[in-house]
Amino acid sequence: MSDLEAPLRPKRKKVWVDYFVNFRWIIVIFVVLPISFTLYFLTYLGDVRSEWKSYKQRQKEHDENVKKVVKRLKERNPSKDGLVCTARKPWIAVGMRNVDYKRARHFEVDLSAFRNILEINKERMIARVEPLVNMGQITRVTVPMNLALAVVAELDDLTVGGLINGYGIEGSSHIYGLFSDTVVAYEIVLADGRLVRATKDNEYSDLFYAIPWSQGTLGLLVAAEIKLIPVKEYMKLTYHPVKGSLKDLAQGYIDSFAPRDGDQDNPEKVPDFVETMIYNRHEAVCMTGKYASVEEAKKKGNVINSVCWWFKPWFYQHAQTALKKGEFVEYIPTREYYHRHTRCLYWEGKLILPFADQWWFRYSLGWLMPPKVSLLKATQGEAIRNYYHEMHVIQDMLVPLYKVGDALEWVDREMEVYPLWLCPHRLYKLPCKTMVYPEPGFELQRRQGDTHYAQMYTDVGVYYAPGPVLRGEVFDGAEAVRQMESWLIDNHGFQPQYAVSELTEKSFWRMFNAELYEQCRRKYGAVGTFMSVYYKSKKGRKTEKEVQEAEQAHLETAYAEVDEPAD
């Protein structure tokens, strides 16, 4: 056996959880999938019922529900009641971070009724929606109108509120930025019960810039106005295979959407959509898309592929065929393209149901896919949760575009996770320093992909079981995440807060900038009402005492300043 084939780590002794995880597919098939399908169907019926209502009726219900939220907040006794959070059950959240803070005493505010599309304004090109509207719901309404959100996150279940308060990206983010960058206005109920509308140029502009990444710790989001763009019926998608070293794959990815002459705003040179999947350390497929009309798509000789039919090969496996047959082009219905990763949850479906990608399963039971992430979490006990934290990686590394090659080499060396997902996004230079911000002086470097007003970043999506785990070797998942977070801090990168984090409070505020967030926490009365974003994101159980002590520490701690480059 060669050195490359020899185990890199000692073998790990199996425990009962290993066997349970290996046969968890039984519970998924006979319990999770049927319940998921039922919930999806009931949700769809609820969405249809909402669409039948007039916008006037939806607005009336919205106003009544906002009054209930205000009334509920004013009922809170700060000296007796816990910190405010939503009444949403902890297991319902799509993110993999466990909502442990709700195990402590807390004061719940019910936002479950906020799931209506309030207005589609074609003149202003704005969609005004409530926070629990999800991506599947909004594309079902807008795409038939040849409209879409500027950034449509891939998975159907992802909600507007989660994408704003947390993190949202899509293949159009190299043009429009992150999901929160496409928001025109926020409607927020503050700690004192005031309803305010925050825009970038009104009296609440500081709140407008502080809301993204704040995890709902500045106020309760009850509506948002989001930018719409015109779209066509199809996506013309080009699959381009790239082979070589990890640095070669990274450069091929960069070249797929970032002109070397720096003409990044030229629509003739820059595709509408971009993503790359890296299948191993030597092979990747870059995909670039352009919107196309029905007439263009149906021209003789063109291939139309409806990728979301339940019996179709999973999208990432379909894209992988380009490695053998070479570059090819096909036309995908626009709404199906938006949700191309939903059915297989990128490639996580392979771990959940090892045979679900086989033709016989796809044809017979594929219509039940995907299982709801919330139900998968609900069927996990403490031991299973801890197992996945240690033996499974679901992380996104947001890194400057020019450091993608370094990030790929780090992931290959420390985690050995494949496939990897690459998606570029602009990080804008804003009037104030928000929690995430571009590298100081980036505009002077004018690296490939950058403009004078935004630095190009990339999401390196790391989702799967690491190579050592698949080989049965010892792997310390918590330590790997700590090393990843340290690498991100050293390279001006960011970790979305939906993921399990090992950051200490000091390290958290080295990764993120606290200045504007802290100002808004104090100015708008969030301190003592909503818990701090670090504490809300922190891994582990919380008790009532810990809640109180953490909030007091939040008032007293001198947060670490982000390192600035020397003059």
N, C-alpha and C positions, 0 to 999 in steps of 0.2 A: 504493500500500500504506500502510495506517495505521501509526501508531507501534506500536500493540499487535501488529500482524502482522509487523512488522519483526524480524529476528533480534536477540536480545538480546546475543549473543556472536558472535565471528568463527567462520567455518566451520572444522571440524577436518578435517585431511587423513587419509584412510583409510589403514590399514595392513593387512597380511595377516590380522591377528587379527580385524579387522572382518568379513572375508569368511568366515573359519572359523566365527565365531559365528553369522553369518547362515545358514549351511548345517549347523550343528551338529545340526539336527533329523534329519538322515540317520542320524547315529550314535545319536541317542536312540531313533529308531524301530526300527532294525535290531539294535542292540546293547543299549542301556540298558533299554528297556522289556521285552524278553523275559527278560533276566536278572533285572530287578526283580520281574517276575511270578513267576518261579521261586523267588526268595528269599522273597517274601511267602508263597508256598504252603508252602515248606519250614518257614518260621517258624510258620505256622499249624499244621502237623502237629506240630511240636515243642510248641506250646502245648497242643494237644489231648492229646498224650501226657502232658504234665505234669498236666493236669486229671484224667486217669484215675487218677493216683496218689492214694493217701490222704494226708490232711494229715500223718499220722504219718510216712509214708514221705518226704514232702517235707521235713519237719523233720529227719529223720535225715540226709538228703543235705545239708541246709543246715549242720548241725553239722559234718559231715565236711569240707565245703568251707571252713568258717570255720577249722578246724584247719589246713588246707593254707595258707591265707592267713597265719595266725600263724607257721607253720613257715617259710614263705618270707621273711617280714619278719625273722625271727631269723637267717636265713642271710646277711643283708646285712652287708657289712663297710664301715662308714661311711668309712674311710680310703681304700678302693679303689673302691667302687661309686658310681654316680651317685645322684641323688635319685630317690625312689620315685615311680612313676606306674603306671597300669594298663597291661596288655598290649594293650589295644584299639588296633587300627590307626588311624593319624591320620585317614584319610579316612572312617571309619565314623561319626564324630560328626555329628549332624544340623545343628548350628549352622554358620554360615558362616565363623566364625573358623577359620583353618587352625591345626592343632595342631602348630605349628612346634617347640615345646619337645621333642618326642620325636625330633627329628633329632640332638639332642645325646646324649651318653652318659647312660643312665638305667638304673634298676633296676626291672624290670617285675614286677608282681604280677598274675596272671591272675584276673579276676573273671567270666569269660565264663559260668560255670556258674550265676551268681546271677540266674536269670530265672524263679523260681517264685513263685506266690501261696501263701504259707504258711498263711494262715488268713483266713476271713471270719467274724468274730464278731458275730452279730446282736444279742446281749445288750449288748455294749459298743459296738456300732456302729463297729467298727474293722476295717480290712483290714490284715493284716500281710503285707508283700510284700518281695521282694528287689529290688535296685536296677535290674536290667535288665528288669523287668516294664514293658511299654509300655502306653499308654492303650488301644489297640485290644484288647489281651489282657485287661485288667481290666474293661472295659465289657462284653466278651463274657460274662464270668462274673457280674458283679454286676447288670446291668440286668434279665436275666430273673428275678432275685430281688426286683425292685422296689427295688434299692439302687444307689447310685453314690457315687464319691468326691465330696466336697463341691465340689472344683474339678477338672474334667476338661479338661486341655489338648486343643485341637482335633485336632491331627495324630496319626494312629495310632502313628507311630514314636517319639514322644517318650517317654522312659523316666522312671521314678520318680527314679532317681539324678540324672539331668540336671536335672529340674525342681526337685529339692531343693537340690542343690549350686549350681545356676545360677538359673534363673528360669522360673516357670510361672504362667500366668494363663488365665482363661476368663470367660465371660459371667456366672458366678455370683460372681465375685470382689468385686463391690460389696457382697456379704453376708458372704462368708467370708474375704476377703483373698487373698493369693497362695497358690500351691500349698503352699509351705513352712509357711504359717500354719495349714494343716489337719493338720499332722503332730503326733502325740501323743508319739511316742518314736522315737529313733534308736538303732540298734545299730551301734557304731563300733569298728573295730580301730585302736587308737592306734599311734604310731610304735614303741613298745616291745613291741608284740604283745598288749597287753591288750585284751580285748573288754569294752566298757562299754555300758550302756544309759542314754542321756541323756534326761531329761524336764525339764519346766519347774520341777519342784519337788523334784528329788532332788539328790544331791551333785554331779551333772554338769550342773546347770542352766545354768552359763555356757557350756558346750560346746553345749548344746541351742540357745541363742540365737545362737551364733556360726556354726553349720554353714551356714545359708542364705547363698547368694552366695559361699561360700568356695571353690568349685570343687574340692572334694576335697583341699584343702591342709592340713586339720587332722587327717585320718585317713581310713580307708577305710570307706565306708558299706556294710554287708552286709545290712541290713534296716531297714524303717521301719514304724511303725504309723500309719495314716492314717485320718482321720475319714470315716465313711460317713454318708449321709443317705438318708431314704426318698424314692423318686421314683415317678412314675406312668408309664404306658405311652407317653404322647404329650406333645409340647410344643405348646401353643397359641401360635402365633407371630403377632404383629401387625406388619405392615410399614407404617411411617408416613413418608411423604415430607416433607422439609423443604427450603424454598428461601429464598434470600436471600444476604446477605454471609457471610463465614466466621464472623464473630462471631454472626450469626443461627443458623448451622448449629450452632455450639458450644452456644448456649443451648438450642436445640431438643433436642440430645443430652442436656444436663444435665437438662432438664425431663422427659425420658422415664423417668427412674428416681429422681430426687432431689426429693422434695416440697418445695415452697417454704416450707411451714410448719415444716420441720425434723424432721418425724416419720419419720426415716430407718429406724427399726426396725419400722415398721408393715407387716406382710405384705399388708394390704389395699391399701396405697398403693405398695408397692415390688414390681416384678416379680421373678420367679425368675432370669431371664436378660436380659442387656442387651448389645447391640452396635450400633454405627453404622458405616455405610460412606459415606464422602464421595467422590463420583464426580468432582466438579470444584469449582471455587471458589464455585459457586452452588447446588449440589444435593447432597442427602444423603438416605439412608434410615435411619431409626431403627427397630431391631427390639427388641421386648420379648416375653418368653416367660413363660408360666405352665404348670406341669405340669397335665396333664389325663388323666382316666381313659379307658379304652376306650369306656365307655358314652357319655361326653360327646363324644368325637371322632367316634363313628359315628352321632350324631344326624342326622336328615334335614336336608339342606342344608349340612352342614359339608364342607369340602374337606380330604381327606387327601392329603398329598404325600410320597412316599418319595423324598427328595432324593438318596439315595446310589446309586440305580441308575445304571449306567455310561452309559446313553443320555440321561439327564436333562440339562437345561441346567445349567451350572456355577452354584453357589449364588449367588455375588456378582452374576452376570448375571441370575439369576432375581429376586433382591431389587431389582435396578435397575428392573424393570418397574413398580414402585410409582410411579416418577416420572411415568409416563404414565397409568396406570390409577387412581392414587390409593390410599388406604389399603385394605388387605385383610387378611384373617385366614385362616390355614390350620393344619392339624394335621400335625405331623411326628413319626414314630416317634422316641422319645427317644434311642435309641442312634444313629440316623442323624443326628439333630440335633447330638449331641455332635461328630460327625466330619464335619460339613457342608463344611469347608474342605479336607479331605484330598485329594479327587480332583483338585482344580485347584491345590493348594498356595496357597490364597487366590486370587491372580491371577497368581502367578509362572508358572503353566503356560502362560500366553499368550506369555511370552518364550521359554520352553523349546521349545514347539511352537506356532507362531503360528496354526495351523489346527485345533488340537485341540479348540477349543470349537465347531467347525462340526458340524452335525447328521450329516453323512456320516461324519466321523471318530468321533464319539461312538457311533454305532450300529455301526460296523464294528470299531474298535479301542479304543473307550473303556474296555473291560473290562481293558485292560492298564495303565490309569492308576491311580495316579500313578507316575512314575519315582522310585526311591529317591534321596533327596538325597545319600546316601553314595556311590552309584554315579556320580551326576553329578559329584561332587567327585573321584572316582577317575579319571575320564576327562579331567580337566583337567591340562594341563601348567602350568609356572610362568608362561608368558606369558598363558595363559587366566585363571589365577587373578588375576594382576595387572590384567588387563583388567577383570574383574568388580569388583575393588576400586575401580577408577577410574570405571567407566561404569555402575555398578549400585549401588543402595542397598538394603540389608536392615538396617534399624535399628528399634529401639523406643525412643521417648522417654517416660519415665515422669515425668509432670508433675502438680502440684496441679490439682485439678479446675477451680478458678477461673481457671487460666492456660491452659486448653485453647484458647481463642480466639487468644491470643497465639502459642501453639505452631503452630496451623494457619497463621497469617499468616506465621510464620517459614519453615515448610516450603514454602509456596507461593512465597515470595519467593526463597529460596535454592536450592531443589531442584526445585520444580514436579513433584512426584510425586503421581500419582493412579492408582487409588483410594487412600484412606487408611482405616485401621481404627482405630476408637475402642472401647476396652473399659475400664470403670472398675474400680478395686480399692481396697479399704481398706488404709491403711498404719497399723498399730496403734501406739499409745503403749505401749511395753513397759517392764518394770521396769529394763531396762538399755538402753544406746544401741548398737544393732546397726549393721551396715554401711549399711543403709538405714533411714531414720527420718523421721517427719513434721516439719514446720516447728515450731520452738519457739513455743509460745503459740497454736497453731492452735485449741485448744479454747476459747479466749476469744473468738475471732472468730465462731464458729458460722456459717460460710459454708454455702451450700447443699451438701448432701451430707455434711457433717461431723457427727460426734457428739463427745461428751466423751471417748471412748476411742479414736477413730480419725479420721484425716484421709482424705478421699476423694481418690484420685489417678486418673489416666487413662493408659493406654498408648496413645500415638499411634503406630500401626504404619505405618512408611514402607517399603514393599516394592515396588520396580519400577525401571525405568530413568527417570532424570530427564528432564524436558522438553527441556533443551538437547541431551542425547544423542540423543533420538528425532528431533530436528530436524537432527542432524549438526553441532552447534556444539561449541566447545571447552568442556569441563567438567572441573574439577579435583576429583575425588571425594574425595581425601584431605583437601584443604583444606575441602571442604564438611563432612566429618565432624568435623574439628577445630573448625569454627565451631559446629556443632551441640553438640558436647561443652562448649564454652565457654558457650553459651546455657543448657544444662542446669545447669551449675555455678552460673551467676548466678541461676537461677530455682529452685534447690533441687530439681532434677530428677535422674534417674538413667538410666544407659545399661546395659541388660543385657549381661553379659560374653560371651554367645555371639557377639555381633556383632564385626566388625572395628573395632578402636579405634585412635585416634591419640594417646591420652592419654600424657603423660609421667608418671613416677612421682609427682611432686609434685601434678600435676593429678588423678591418680587418687585420691589420698588427700584432695584437696579435695572431690571428688564423694562419696566413700564415707568412713564413719567407721572409723578403724583401731583405736580403743582396745580394745574387747572382743576383736576378732580377734587383735591382737598379744598380749594377755594369754594367750589360749588357745594361741597358737602356742608360747609359751614354757612355759606350765604343763604342756602335754601332749606336749612333746618334738617338736613338728613342725619346729622350726627345725633345719636340717641333715639332715632326713629328707624332708620334702615342700617343694617350692619355694613361694615366696610367691604369693599370688593375683594380684598385679600382674604378676609375671614370667610366670606361666602364661597370663595373658590377653594379654600383650604381642604386638604384631604383629611379624613378621619372623623370620628364621632365628636359631637359637641354636647356639653351639658349646659344647663342654665348658668351655672357659675362661670363656665368658660366663656359663654356669650358676654356676660357682664364684664369679666376681666379683659376680654379682647377689645371690647368697645372702649373701656377706660384706657387701655394701652394705646388704642388708636388715637386718643386725644393727646397722649403724652409723648409718643414715640417720635423721634427725629428721623425722618425717612432718609435713606441713603440717596445722595444725589447721583444722577446719571453722569458717568464720566464724560467729560468734554475733552476734545482733542487739544493738545497743547498748541499755543500760538507759535 
